[in-house]
Amino acid sequence: MQTFGDREIQELSDVLIDCVEGGASVSFMLPMSRAKAEAFWHGISTSAARGERVVLAAEDASGTIVGTVQVVLHQPENQPHRGDIAKMLVHRRARRRGVGAALLAAAERSALSAGKTLLVLDTVTDSDGDRLYARQGWQRCGQIPNFALWPDGRPCAATIFFKLLRR
């Protein structure tokens, strides 16, 4: 997804709002307004258009976006081989159906196609994401206490992961 139309902005916003309202620690605090979500996705659209990141989306059978993930390609000049996985989001109604695993595999392929050989990410410790990344062969580096906040303001720990990519 390199250009975002109104439909994509709306549906990506629906996924983000659902995740935050469901308690996901993904950089946003409650209350999660539609305006805040749309502003975020407009900024991400601009970044993707500049080639700084790849945004992938998963759709359900009706064509509605139910999940998304980003590969941040733009890195400092001494890290041209590295990308970051960001904003892995799956709508609660689409969870436990392989959407996250499919998005992650697609993100890894996209990163490799863009010349990246190392991916890194952080996720809430003991979360669904934590388990997903471990199942998909990502390596745990460690845990940082009080790394971020849950949407309600409580602190949460994060686990840092990496994966070496090979053709």
Salt bridges, closest charged atoms under 4 A:
GLU8 OE2 - ARG7 NH2 3.40
GLU11 OE1 - ARG7 NH1 2.69
ASP14 OD1 - ARG34 NH2 2.26
ASP18 OD2 - HIS91 ND1 3.50
ASP18 OD1 - ARG92 NH2 2.83
GLU38 OE2 - ARG34 NH1 3.80
GLU52 OE2 - ARG50 NE 2.86
GLU59 OE2 - ARG7 NH2 3.47
ASP84 OD1 - ARG82 NH1 2.21
GLU108 OE1 - LYS163 NZ 3.06
ASP128 OD1 - ARG96 NH2 3.33
ASP128 OD1 - ARG131 NH2 2.74
ASP130 OD1 - ARG140 NH2 2.57
ASP152 OD2 - ARG154 NE 2.86
